[in-house]
Amino acid sequence: MSRAILLAACIALAGCPAPKAEDPQSILRSYSHALEEGRAEDAYRMLSEEARRGISLEAFRRMVKDNPEEVREIAKALARPTATPVVTATVTSSNGQELQLVLENGKWRVEATAIDLYAQDTPRHAIQGFVRAVERKRYDVVLKFVPDSHKEGLDPSKLKTAWEGHDKEEIEQVVSSLKQALPTASIEETGDRATMAYGAGTMQLVRERGLWKIEDFD
């Protein structure tokens, strides 16, 4: 197995149960020690259920055995975290709206994204914000989701005229399909571009100056 698979498994540790570990640092230390000592079974037990579904115990054992130098390198890196771990959770509503929570001093707190109705920090948030803006006829906000290269000649008034006029039926169908797809749709990211399939269409997104925008949809 490749080093990438091992790294993917390591990332999944945030929510894994470990009887002897009381916090993320302890989990990482226990996991890194198990790897460094070649105790594949012990390390495997600390993986999340999702990680274990992606790799069997036998395959994990073989990976640890066949890549000793890489395993030791990763184990040493995990034993020296550069920052305090942040434990987070994501709750998805029935309409696909994501709510981020963070664990602070033993209590779950709602993240700032809960108050940003038109967030553009992730492709999914951008699509959700776009849908919300269109439904509320906030064409001034819709413009924020338009890439700079597509903005020439556009203004809220022109969008309103088109999307409540000859394009109304098409836009309503797009919004309806997006809302239906969002709860379970997977979004493929490649660098500064992302794609989400919905119904019979595809939405293309592009990231500009850290903000995700709607490049095209059909």
Rosetta constraint file for C-alpha pairs under 8 A:
AtomPair CA 1 CA 5 HARMONIC 6.76 0.50
AtomPair CA 1 CA 6 HARMONIC 7.97 0.50
AtomPair CA 1 CA 59 HARMONIC 7.42 0.50
AtomPair CA 1 CA 60 HARMONIC 7.99 0.50
AtomPair CA 1 CA 62 HARMONIC 7.56 0.50
AtomPair CA 1 CA 63 HARMONIC 5.13 0.50
AtomPair CA 1 CA 66 HARMONIC 7.99 0.50
AtomPair CA 2 CA 6 HARMONIC 6.97 0.50
AtomPair CA 2 CA 63 HARMONIC 7.44 0.50
AtomPair CA 3 CA 7 HARMONIC 6.25 0.50
AtomPair CA 3 CA 67 HARMONIC 7.87 0.50
AtomPair CA 3 CA 70 HARMONIC 6.92 0.50
AtomPair CA 4 CA 8 HARMONIC 6.15 0.50
AtomPair CA 5 CA 9 HARMONIC 6.24 0.50
AtomPair CA 6 CA 10 HARMONIC 6.26 0.50
AtomPair CA 6 CA 63 HARMONIC 7.90 0.50
AtomPair CA 7 CA 11 HARMONIC 6.30 0.50
AtomPair CA 8 CA 12 HARMONIC 6.61 0.50
AtomPair CA 8 CA 51 HARMONIC 7.86 0.50
AtomPair CA 9 CA 13 HARMONIC 7.11 0.50
AtomPair CA 9 CA 47 HARMONIC 6.79 0.50
AtomPair CA 9 CA 51 HARMONIC 5.50 0.50
AtomPair CA 10 CA 47 HARMONIC 7.50 0.50
AtomPair CA 12 CA 16 HARMONIC 7.46 0.50
AtomPair CA 12 CA 47 HARMONIC 6.79 0.50
AtomPair CA 12 CA 48 HARMONIC 6.03 0.50
AtomPair CA 12 CA 50 HARMONIC 7.62 0.50
AtomPair CA 12 CA 51 HARMONIC 6.24 0.50
AtomPair CA 13 CA 27 HARMONIC 7.78 0.50
AtomPair CA 13 CA 28 HARMONIC 7.93 0.50
AtomPair CA 13 CA 46 HARMONIC 7.21 0.50
AtomPair CA 13 CA 47 HARMONIC 5.73 0.50
AtomPair CA 13 CA 48 HARMONIC 5.97 0.50
AtomPair CA 14 CA 24 HARMONIC 6.86 0.50
AtomPair CA 14 CA 87 HARMONIC 6.83 0.50
AtomPair CA 15 CA 48 HARMONIC 6.38 0.50
AtomPair CA 16 CA 46 HARMONIC 6.00 0.50
AtomPair CA 16 CA 47 HARMONIC 5.71 0.50
AtomPair CA 16 CA 48 HARMONIC 4.40 0.50
AtomPair CA 16 CA 49 HARMONIC 7.46 0.50
AtomPair CA 17 CA 46 HARMONIC 6.30 0.50
AtomPair CA 17 CA 47 HARMONIC 7.80 0.50
AtomPair CA 17 CA 48 HARMONIC 7.17 0.50
AtomPair CA 18 CA 22 HARMONIC 7.94 0.50
AtomPair CA 18 CA 27 HARMONIC 6.82 0.50
AtomPair CA 18 CA 45 HARMONIC 7.74 0.50
AtomPair CA 18 CA 46 HARMONIC 5.66 0.50
AtomPair CA 21 CA 26 HARMONIC 5.06 0.50
AtomPair CA 21 CA 27 HARMONIC 5.20 0.50
AtomPair CA 21 CA 30 HARMONIC 7.50 0.50
AtomPair CA 22 CA 26 HARMONIC 6.27 0.50
AtomPair CA 22 CA 27 HARMONIC 7.45 0.50
AtomPair CA 23 CA 27 HARMONIC 6.41 0.50
AtomPair CA 24 CA 28 HARMONIC 6.20 0.50
AtomPair CA 24 CA 85 HARMONIC 6.47 0.50
AtomPair CA 24 CA 87 HARMONIC 7.93 0.50
AtomPair CA 25 CA 29 HARMONIC 6.15 0.50
AtomPair CA 25 CA 81 HARMONIC 7.94 0.50
AtomPair CA 25 CA 85 HARMONIC 7.21 0.50
AtomPair CA 26 CA 30 HARMONIC 6.03 0.50
AtomPair CA 27 CA 31 HARMONIC 5.98 0.50
AtomPair CA 27 CA 46 HARMONIC 7.73 0.50
AtomPair CA 28 CA 32 HARMONIC 5.89 0.50
AtomPair CA 28 CA 78 HARMONIC 6.04 0.50
AtomPair CA 28 CA 79 HARMONIC 6.49 0.50
AtomPair CA 29 CA 33 HARMONIC 6.03 0.50
AtomPair CA 29 CA 78 HARMONIC 7.00 0.50
AtomPair CA 29 CA 79 HARMONIC 5.31 0.50
AtomPair CA 30 CA 34 HARMONIC 6.17 0.50
AtomPair CA 30 CA 43 HARMONIC 7.88 0.50
AtomPair CA 31 CA 35 HARMONIC 6.28 0.50
AtomPair CA 31 CA 42 HARMONIC 7.81 0.50
AtomPair CA 31 CA 43 HARMONIC 5.31 0.50
AtomPair CA 31 CA 46 HARMONIC 6.88 0.50
AtomPair CA 31 CA 75 HARMONIC 7.64 0.50
AtomPair CA 32 CA 36 HARMONIC 6.04 0.50
AtomPair CA 32 CA 43 HARMONIC 7.92 0.50
AtomPair CA 32 CA 74 HARMONIC 7.61 0.50
AtomPair CA 32 CA 75 HARMONIC 4.22 0.50
AtomPair CA 32 CA 76 HARMONIC 6.72 0.50
AtomPair CA 32 CA 78 HARMONIC 5.95 0.50
AtomPair CA 32 CA 79 HARMONIC 6.00 0.50
AtomPair CA 33 CA 37 HARMONIC 6.06 0.50
AtomPair CA 33 CA 75 HARMONIC 6.79 0.50
AtomPair CA 33 CA 79 HARMONIC 7.89 0.50
AtomPair CA 34 CA 38 HARMONIC 6.08 0.50
AtomPair CA 34 CA 39 HARMONIC 4.86 0.50
AtomPair CA 34 CA 40 HARMONIC 6.73 0.50
AtomPair CA 34 CA 42 HARMONIC 6.22 0.50
AtomPair CA 34 CA 43 HARMONIC 5.43 0.50
AtomPair CA 35 CA 39 HARMONIC 5.88 0.50
AtomPair CA 35 CA 40 HARMONIC 6.35 0.50
AtomPair CA 35 CA 43 HARMONIC 6.32 0.50
AtomPair CA 35 CA 64 HARMONIC 7.41 0.50
AtomPair CA 35 CA 71 HARMONIC 6.40 0.50
AtomPair CA 35 CA 72 HARMONIC 6.83 0.50
AtomPair CA 35 CA 75 HARMONIC 5.99 0.50
AtomPair CA 36 CA 71 HARMONIC 6.85 0.50
AtomPair CA 36 CA 72 HARMONIC 5.14 0.50
AtomPair CA 36 CA 75 HARMONIC 5.75 0.50
AtomPair CA 36 CA 76 HARMONIC 7.62 0.50
AtomPair CA 38 CA 64 HARMONIC 6.92 0.50
AtomPair CA 38 CA 65 HARMONIC 7.55 0.50
AtomPair CA 39 CA 43 HARMONIC 6.39 0.50
AtomPair CA 40 CA 44 HARMONIC 5.96 0.50
AtomPair CA 40 CA 60 HARMONIC 6.96 0.50
AtomPair CA 40 CA 61 HARMONIC 5.40 0.50
AtomPair CA 40 CA 64 HARMONIC 6.59 0.50
AtomPair CA 41 CA 45 HARMONIC 6.32 0.50
AtomPair CA 41 CA 57 HARMONIC 7.16 0.50
AtomPair CA 41 CA 61 HARMONIC 7.21 0.50
AtomPair CA 42 CA 46 HARMONIC 6.88 0.50
AtomPair CA 43 CA 47 HARMONIC 7.02 0.50
AtomPair CA 44 CA 52 HARMONIC 7.54 0.50
AtomPair CA 44 CA 57 HARMONIC 6.70 0.50
AtomPair CA 44 CA 60 HARMONIC 7.20 0.50
AtomPair CA 47 CA 51 HARMONIC 5.90 0.50
AtomPair CA 47 CA 52 HARMONIC 6.29 0.50
AtomPair CA 48 CA 52 HARMONIC 6.30 0.50
AtomPair CA 49 CA 53 HARMONIC 6.19 0.50
AtomPair CA 50 CA 54 HARMONIC 6.56 0.50
AtomPair CA 51 CA 55 HARMONIC 6.63 0.50
AtomPair CA 52 CA 56 HARMONIC 6.20 0.50
AtomPair CA 52 CA 57 HARMONIC 7.64 0.50
AtomPair CA 55 CA 59 HARMONIC 6.22 0.50
AtomPair CA 55 CA 60 HARMONIC 6.43 0.50
AtomPair CA 56 CA 60 HARMONIC 6.11 0.50
AtomPair CA 57 CA 61 HARMONIC 6.06 0.50
AtomPair CA 58 CA 62 HARMONIC 6.21 0.50
AtomPair CA 59 CA 63 HARMONIC 6.11 0.50
AtomPair CA 60 CA 64 HARMONIC 6.27 0.50
AtomPair CA 61 CA 65 HARMONIC 6.18 0.50
AtomPair CA 62 CA 66 HARMONIC 5.85 0.50
AtomPair CA 63 CA 67 HARMONIC 5.95 0.50
AtomPair CA 64 CA 68 HARMONIC 6.04 0.50
AtomPair CA 64 CA 71 HARMONIC 6.31 0.50
AtomPair CA 67 CA 71 HARMONIC 6.05 0.50
AtomPair CA 68 CA 72 HARMONIC 6.15 0.50
AtomPair CA 69 CA 73 HARMONIC 6.16 0.50
AtomPair CA 70 CA 74 HARMONIC 6.20 0.50
AtomPair CA 71 CA 75 HARMONIC 6.01 0.50
AtomPair CA 72 CA 76 HARMONIC 6.12 0.50
AtomPair CA 73 CA 77 HARMONIC 6.33 0.50
AtomPair CA 74 CA 78 HARMONIC 6.13 0.50
AtomPair CA 75 CA 79 HARMONIC 6.29 0.50
AtomPair CA 76 CA 80 HARMONIC 6.71 0.50
AtomPair CA 77 CA 81 HARMONIC 7.05 0.50
AtomPair CA 86 CA 102 HARMONIC 7.19 0.50
AtomPair CA 86 CA 103 HARMONIC 7.18 0.50
AtomPair CA 87 CA 102 HARMONIC 5.87 0.50
AtomPair CA 87 CA 103 HARMONIC 5.44 0.50
AtomPair CA 88 CA 100 HARMONIC 7.15 0.50
AtomPair CA 88 CA 101 HARMONIC 5.56 0.50
AtomPair CA 88 CA 102 HARMONIC 4.34 0.50
AtomPair CA 88 CA 103 HARMONIC 6.10 0.50
AtomPair CA 89 CA 100 HARMONIC 5.96 0.50
AtomPair CA 89 CA 101 HARMONIC 5.16 0.50
AtomPair CA 89 CA 102 HARMONIC 6.38 0.50
AtomPair CA 90 CA 98 HARMONIC 6.53 0.50
AtomPair CA 90 CA 99 HARMONIC 5.71 0.50
AtomPair CA 90 CA 100 HARMONIC 4.78 0.50
AtomPair CA 90 CA 101 HARMONIC 6.31 0.50
AtomPair CA 91 CA 98 HARMONIC 5.71 0.50
AtomPair CA 91 CA 99 HARMONIC 5.17 0.50
AtomPair CA 91 CA 100 HARMONIC 6.55 0.50
AtomPair CA 91 CA 101 HARMONIC 7.94 0.50
AtomPair CA 92 CA 96 HARMONIC 5.73 0.50
AtomPair CA 92 CA 97 HARMONIC 5.55 0.50
AtomPair CA 92 CA 98 HARMONIC 4.51 0.50
AtomPair CA 92 CA 99 HARMONIC 6.33 0.50
AtomPair CA 92 CA 183 HARMONIC 7.07 0.50
AtomPair CA 93 CA 97 HARMONIC 5.21 0.50
AtomPair CA 93 CA 98 HARMONIC 6.46 0.50
AtomPair CA 93 CA 99 HARMONIC 7.98 0.50
AtomPair CA 93 CA 183 HARMONIC 7.41 0.50
AtomPair CA 94 CA 183 HARMONIC 6.55 0.50
AtomPair CA 95 CA 179 HARMONIC 6.35 0.50
AtomPair CA 95 CA 180 HARMONIC 7.17 0.50
AtomPair CA 95 CA 182 HARMONIC 7.02 0.50
AtomPair CA 95 CA 183 HARMONIC 5.91 0.50
AtomPair CA 96 CA 128 HARMONIC 7.95 0.50
AtomPair CA 96 CA 179 HARMONIC 7.09 0.50
AtomPair CA 96 CA 181 HARMONIC 7.92 0.50
AtomPair CA 96 CA 182 HARMONIC 4.86 0.50
AtomPair CA 96 CA 183 HARMONIC 3.67 0.50
AtomPair CA 96 CA 184 HARMONIC 7.36 0.50
AtomPair CA 97 CA 128 HARMONIC 6.87 0.50
AtomPair CA 97 CA 182 HARMONIC 7.85 0.50
AtomPair CA 97 CA 183 HARMONIC 7.30 0.50
AtomPair CA 98 CA 125 HARMONIC 7.63 0.50
AtomPair CA 99 CA 110 HARMONIC 7.54 0.50
AtomPair CA 99 CA 111 HARMONIC 7.58 0.50
AtomPair CA 99 CA 113 HARMONIC 7.13 0.50
AtomPair CA 99 CA 114 HARMONIC 5.99 0.50
AtomPair CA 100 CA 110 HARMONIC 6.20 0.50
AtomPair CA 100 CA 111 HARMONIC 5.30 0.50
AtomPair CA 100 CA 112 HARMONIC 7.99 0.50
AtomPair CA 100 CA 113 HARMONIC 6.74 0.50
AtomPair CA 100 CA 114 HARMONIC 7.06 0.50
AtomPair CA 101 CA 108 HARMONIC 6.24 0.50
AtomPair CA 101 CA 109 HARMONIC 5.38 0.50
AtomPair CA 101 CA 110 HARMONIC 4.49 0.50
AtomPair CA 101 CA 111 HARMONIC 5.11 0.50
AtomPair CA 102 CA 108 HARMONIC 5.58 0.50
AtomPair CA 102 CA 109 HARMONIC 5.30 0.50
AtomPair CA 102 CA 110 HARMONIC 6.47 0.50
AtomPair CA 102 CA 111 HARMONIC 6.35 0.50
AtomPair CA 103 CA 107 HARMONIC 5.46 0.50
AtomPair CA 103 CA 108 HARMONIC 4.45 0.50
AtomPair CA 103 CA 109 HARMONIC 6.18 0.50
AtomPair CA 104 CA 108 HARMONIC 6.15 0.50
AtomPair CA 104 CA 109 HARMONIC 6.76 0.50
AtomPair CA 110 CA 114 HARMONIC 6.79 0.50
AtomPair CA 112 CA 116 HARMONIC 6.93 0.50
AtomPair CA 113 CA 117 HARMONIC 7.67 0.50
AtomPair CA 113 CA 119 HARMONIC 6.88 0.50
AtomPair CA 117 CA 129 HARMONIC 6.12 0.50
AtomPair CA 117 CA 132 HARMONIC 7.82 0.50
AtomPair CA 118 CA 125 HARMONIC 7.35 0.50
AtomPair CA 118 CA 126 HARMONIC 6.82 0.50
AtomPair CA 118 CA 128 HARMONIC 7.45 0.50
AtomPair CA 118 CA 129 HARMONIC 4.13 0.50
AtomPair CA 118 CA 130 HARMONIC 7.06 0.50
AtomPair CA 118 CA 132 HARMONIC 7.64 0.50
AtomPair CA 118 CA 133 HARMONIC 7.55 0.50
AtomPair CA 118 CA 141 HARMONIC 7.92 0.50
AtomPair CA 119 CA 125 HARMONIC 5.59 0.50
AtomPair CA 119 CA 126 HARMONIC 5.87 0.50
AtomPair CA 119 CA 129 HARMONIC 6.16 0.50
AtomPair CA 120 CA 125 HARMONIC 5.72 0.50
AtomPair CA 120 CA 126 HARMONIC 4.46 0.50
AtomPair CA 120 CA 129 HARMONIC 7.51 0.50
AtomPair CA 120 CA 211 HARMONIC 5.16 0.50
AtomPair CA 120 CA 212 HARMONIC 5.11 0.50
AtomPair CA 120 CA 213 HARMONIC 7.23 0.50
AtomPair CA 121 CA 125 HARMONIC 6.66 0.50
AtomPair CA 121 CA 126 HARMONIC 7.08 0.50
AtomPair CA 121 CA 210 HARMONIC 7.05 0.50
AtomPair CA 121 CA 211 HARMONIC 5.72 0.50
AtomPair CA 121 CA 212 HARMONIC 6.39 0.50
AtomPair CA 122 CA 126 HARMONIC 6.17 0.50
AtomPair CA 122 CA 211 HARMONIC 7.70 0.50
AtomPair CA 122 CA 212 HARMONIC 6.35 0.50
AtomPair CA 123 CA 127 HARMONIC 6.27 0.50
AtomPair CA 123 CA 187 HARMONIC 7.51 0.50
AtomPair CA 123 CA 194 HARMONIC 6.81 0.50
AtomPair CA 123 CA 205 HARMONIC 6.97 0.50
AtomPair CA 123 CA 212 HARMONIC 5.79 0.50
AtomPair CA 123 CA 213 HARMONIC 7.81 0.50
AtomPair CA 124 CA 128 HARMONIC 6.20 0.50
AtomPair CA 124 CA 182 HARMONIC 7.85 0.50
AtomPair CA 124 CA 187 HARMONIC 7.43 0.50
AtomPair CA 125 CA 129 HARMONIC 6.02 0.50
AtomPair CA 126 CA 130 HARMONIC 6.01 0.50
AtomPair CA 126 CA 145 HARMONIC 7.43 0.50
AtomPair CA 126 CA 212 HARMONIC 6.02 0.50
AtomPair CA 126 CA 213 HARMONIC 6.62 0.50
AtomPair CA 126 CA 214 HARMONIC 7.74 0.50
AtomPair CA 127 CA 131 HARMONIC 6.16 0.50
AtomPair CA 127 CA 214 HARMONIC 7.59 0.50
AtomPair CA 128 CA 132 HARMONIC 6.21 0.50
AtomPair CA 128 CA 182 HARMONIC 7.96 0.50
AtomPair CA 129 CA 133 HARMONIC 6.05 0.50
AtomPair CA 130 CA 134 HARMONIC 6.21 0.50
AtomPair CA 130 CA 142 HARMONIC 6.16 0.50
AtomPair CA 130 CA 145 HARMONIC 6.74 0.50
AtomPair CA 131 CA 135 HARMONIC 6.13 0.50
AtomPair CA 131 CA 175 HARMONIC 6.01 0.50
AtomPair CA 131 CA 178 HARMONIC 7.59 0.50
AtomPair CA 131 CA 179 HARMONIC 7.57 0.50
AtomPair CA 132 CA 136 HARMONIC 6.17 0.50
AtomPair CA 133 CA 137 HARMONIC 5.98 0.50
AtomPair CA 133 CA 138 HARMONIC 4.94 0.50
AtomPair CA 133 CA 139 HARMONIC 6.85 0.50
AtomPair CA 133 CA 141 HARMONIC 6.16 0.50
AtomPair CA 133 CA 142 HARMONIC 5.84 0.50
AtomPair CA 134 CA 138 HARMONIC 6.09 0.50
AtomPair CA 134 CA 139 HARMONIC 6.82 0.50
AtomPair CA 134 CA 142 HARMONIC 6.68 0.50
AtomPair CA 134 CA 175 HARMONIC 7.86 0.50
AtomPair CA 135 CA 175 HARMONIC 7.92 0.50
AtomPair CA 137 CA 160 HARMONIC 7.59 0.50
AtomPair CA 138 CA 142 HARMONIC 6.32 0.50
AtomPair CA 139 CA 143 HARMONIC 6.28 0.50
AtomPair CA 139 CA 156 HARMONIC 4.83 0.50
AtomPair CA 139 CA 157 HARMONIC 7.66 0.50
AtomPair CA 139 CA 159 HARMONIC 6.49 0.50
AtomPair CA 139 CA 160 HARMONIC 6.59 0.50
AtomPair CA 140 CA 144 HARMONIC 7.27 0.50
AtomPair CA 140 CA 155 HARMONIC 7.54 0.50
AtomPair CA 140 CA 156 HARMONIC 5.17 0.50
AtomPair CA 141 CA 145 HARMONIC 7.33 0.50
AtomPair CA 142 CA 146 HARMONIC 7.04 0.50
AtomPair CA 142 CA 156 HARMONIC 7.98 0.50
AtomPair CA 143 CA 151 HARMONIC 7.64 0.50
AtomPair CA 143 CA 155 HARMONIC 7.28 0.50
AtomPair CA 143 CA 156 HARMONIC 7.10 0.50
AtomPair CA 144 CA 213 HARMONIC 7.56 0.50
AtomPair CA 145 CA 212 HARMONIC 7.32 0.50
AtomPair CA 145 CA 213 HARMONIC 4.47 0.50
AtomPair CA 145 CA 214 HARMONIC 5.55 0.50
AtomPair CA 146 CA 150 HARMONIC 6.39 0.50
AtomPair CA 146 CA 151 HARMONIC 6.37 0.50
AtomPair CA 146 CA 213 HARMONIC 5.69 0.50
AtomPair CA 146 CA 214 HARMONIC 5.74 0.50
AtomPair CA 146 CA 215 HARMONIC 6.67 0.50
AtomPair CA 147 CA 151 HARMONIC 6.57 0.50
AtomPair CA 147 CA 206 HARMONIC 7.51 0.50
AtomPair CA 147 CA 208 HARMONIC 7.36 0.50
AtomPair CA 147 CA 213 HARMONIC 5.81 0.50
AtomPair CA 147 CA 214 HARMONIC 6.82 0.50
AtomPair CA 147 CA 215 HARMONIC 6.19 0.50
AtomPair CA 148 CA 152 HARMONIC 7.76 0.50
AtomPair CA 151 CA 155 HARMONIC 7.98 0.50
AtomPair CA 154 CA 158 HARMONIC 6.30 0.50
AtomPair CA 154 CA 159 HARMONIC 7.11 0.50
AtomPair CA 155 CA 159 HARMONIC 6.43 0.50
AtomPair CA 156 CA 160 HARMONIC 6.09 0.50
AtomPair CA 157 CA 161 HARMONIC 6.20 0.50
AtomPair CA 158 CA 162 HARMONIC 6.22 0.50
AtomPair CA 159 CA 163 HARMONIC 5.79 0.50
AtomPair CA 160 CA 164 HARMONIC 5.63 0.50
AtomPair CA 160 CA 165 HARMONIC 7.75 0.50
AtomPair CA 161 CA 165 HARMONIC 5.59 0.50
AtomPair CA 162 CA 166 HARMONIC 5.85 0.50
AtomPair CA 162 CA 167 HARMONIC 5.54 0.50
AtomPair CA 162 CA 168 HARMONIC 7.13 0.50
AtomPair CA 163 CA 167 HARMONIC 4.83 0.50
AtomPair CA 163 CA 168 HARMONIC 4.67 0.50
AtomPair CA 163 CA 171 HARMONIC 6.50 0.50
AtomPair CA 164 CA 168 HARMONIC 4.73 0.50
AtomPair CA 167 CA 171 HARMONIC 6.17 0.50
AtomPair CA 168 CA 172 HARMONIC 6.14 0.50
AtomPair CA 169 CA 173 HARMONIC 6.26 0.50
AtomPair CA 170 CA 174 HARMONIC 6.28 0.50
AtomPair CA 171 CA 175 HARMONIC 6.13 0.50
AtomPair CA 172 CA 176 HARMONIC 6.07 0.50
AtomPair CA 173 CA 177 HARMONIC 6.08 0.50
AtomPair CA 174 CA 178 HARMONIC 6.08 0.50
AtomPair CA 174 CA 218 HARMONIC 7.91 0.50
AtomPair CA 175 CA 179 HARMONIC 6.16 0.50
AtomPair CA 176 CA 180 HARMONIC 6.29 0.50
AtomPair CA 177 CA 181 HARMONIC 6.12 0.50
AtomPair CA 177 CA 198 HARMONIC 6.10 0.50
AtomPair CA 177 CA 199 HARMONIC 5.76 0.50
AtomPair CA 178 CA 182 HARMONIC 5.88 0.50
AtomPair CA 178 CA 198 HARMONIC 5.91 0.50
AtomPair CA 178 CA 199 HARMONIC 7.72 0.50
AtomPair CA 179 CA 183 HARMONIC 7.69 0.50
AtomPair CA 181 CA 185 HARMONIC 5.38 0.50
AtomPair CA 181 CA 198 HARMONIC 5.47 0.50
AtomPair CA 181 CA 199 HARMONIC 7.07 0.50
AtomPair CA 182 CA 198 HARMONIC 7.98 0.50
AtomPair CA 185 CA 196 HARMONIC 7.01 0.50
AtomPair CA 185 CA 197 HARMONIC 7.17 0.50
AtomPair CA 185 CA 198 HARMONIC 7.34 0.50
AtomPair CA 186 CA 196 HARMONIC 6.46 0.50
AtomPair CA 186 CA 197 HARMONIC 7.75 0.50
AtomPair CA 187 CA 194 HARMONIC 6.61 0.50
AtomPair CA 187 CA 195 HARMONIC 5.65 0.50
AtomPair CA 187 CA 196 HARMONIC 4.73 0.50
AtomPair CA 187 CA 197 HARMONIC 7.68 0.50
AtomPair CA 188 CA 194 HARMONIC 5.39 0.50
AtomPair CA 188 CA 195 HARMONIC 5.25 0.50
AtomPair CA 188 CA 196 HARMONIC 6.54 0.50
AtomPair CA 189 CA 193 HARMONIC 5.84 0.50
AtomPair CA 189 CA 194 HARMONIC 4.24 0.50
AtomPair CA 189 CA 195 HARMONIC 6.63 0.50
AtomPair CA 190 CA 194 HARMONIC 6.04 0.50
AtomPair CA 192 CA 206 HARMONIC 5.65 0.50
AtomPair CA 192 CA 207 HARMONIC 4.93 0.50
AtomPair CA 192 CA 208 HARMONIC 7.76 0.50
AtomPair CA 193 CA 204 HARMONIC 7.40 0.50
AtomPair CA 193 CA 205 HARMONIC 5.62 0.50
AtomPair CA 193 CA 206 HARMONIC 4.53 0.50
AtomPair CA 193 CA 207 HARMONIC 6.29 0.50
AtomPair CA 194 CA 204 HARMONIC 5.96 0.50
AtomPair CA 194 CA 205 HARMONIC 5.00 0.50
AtomPair CA 194 CA 206 HARMONIC 6.39 0.50
AtomPair CA 195 CA 202 HARMONIC 6.90 0.50
AtomPair CA 195 CA 203 HARMONIC 5.67 0.50
AtomPair CA 195 CA 204 HARMONIC 4.75 0.50
AtomPair CA 195 CA 205 HARMONIC 6.19 0.50
AtomPair CA 196 CA 202 HARMONIC 5.75 0.50
AtomPair CA 196 CA 203 HARMONIC 5.23 0.50
AtomPair CA 196 CA 204 HARMONIC 6.77 0.50
AtomPair CA 197 CA 201 HARMONIC 5.94 0.50
AtomPair CA 197 CA 202 HARMONIC 4.34 0.50
AtomPair CA 197 CA 203 HARMONIC 6.26 0.50
AtomPair CA 198 CA 202 HARMONIC 5.85 0.50
AtomPair CA 198 CA 203 HARMONIC 7.51 0.50
AtomPair CA 201 CA 217 HARMONIC 6.98 0.50
AtomPair CA 201 CA 218 HARMONIC 5.10 0.50
AtomPair CA 202 CA 217 HARMONIC 5.67 0.50
AtomPair CA 202 CA 218 HARMONIC 5.83 0.50
AtomPair CA 203 CA 214 HARMONIC 7.36 0.50
AtomPair CA 203 CA 215 HARMONIC 7.75 0.50
AtomPair CA 203 CA 216 HARMONIC 5.91 0.50
AtomPair CA 203 CA 217 HARMONIC 4.32 0.50
AtomPair CA 203 CA 218 HARMONIC 6.82 0.50
AtomPair CA 204 CA 214 HARMONIC 6.21 0.50
AtomPair CA 204 CA 215 HARMONIC 5.41 0.50
AtomPair CA 204 CA 216 HARMONIC 5.08 0.50
AtomPair CA 204 CA 217 HARMONIC 6.09 0.50
AtomPair CA 205 CA 212 HARMONIC 6.45 0.50
AtomPair CA 205 CA 213 HARMONIC 5.45 0.50
AtomPair CA 205 CA 214 HARMONIC 4.61 0.50
AtomPair CA 205 CA 215 HARMONIC 4.96 0.50
AtomPair CA 205 CA 216 HARMONIC 6.96 0.50
AtomPair CA 206 CA 212 HARMONIC 5.64 0.50
AtomPair CA 206 CA 213 HARMONIC 5.42 0.50
AtomPair CA 206 CA 214 HARMONIC 6.56 0.50
AtomPair CA 206 CA 215 HARMONIC 6.02 0.50
AtomPair CA 207 CA 211 HARMONIC 5.26 0.50
AtomPair CA 207 CA 212 HARMONIC 4.29 0.50
AtomPair CA 207 CA 213 HARMONIC 6.09 0.50
AtomPair CA 208 CA 212 HARMONIC 6.36 0.50
AtomPair CA 208 CA 213 HARMONIC 7.28 0.50
